[in-house]
Amino acid sequence: MRLLWKTAGNGSVKLDNKPRFTAKMQLTDEMITEIGMPIMVTGLMLYMAFIIYNLGKKSEAGKFGMFVLFLGLAVGMLGFVMKYVIKFFLGDALE
C-alpha cells in the first residue's frame, strides 16, 4: 500500500499528488449500452420464456397449448433475435 504523504528532510509533511492508478481503457456510455443491452435483454427474454413455460405448466396446456403459448407470446422476442442475426450476416452491406 502506498502512502499518500511524504516527509521532507526538515520534518514537514508533503502530500503526494500522484494519481493512484491510471485508466488504460475508458468506457463510454455508448460502449456500455452496446455491450450491456444485448446481454440484459437476453436475460430478460430467458426470464420471459420461463414465465411462458410456467404459465403453460400450471394451466396444464398440453403440448399443443404450450406451442400456441410460445408462438403467441414469444413472437416479440423473435424480432429482437432476428435483428442481431441480420446484422451478423449483412453487417458490412448495411453500413
Secondary structure, 3 states (H helix, E strand, C coil): CCCCEEECCCCCEEECCCCCCCCCCCCCHHHHHHHHHHHHHHHHHHHHHHHHHHHHHHCCCHHHHHHHHHHHHCHHHHHHHHHHHHHHHCHHHHC
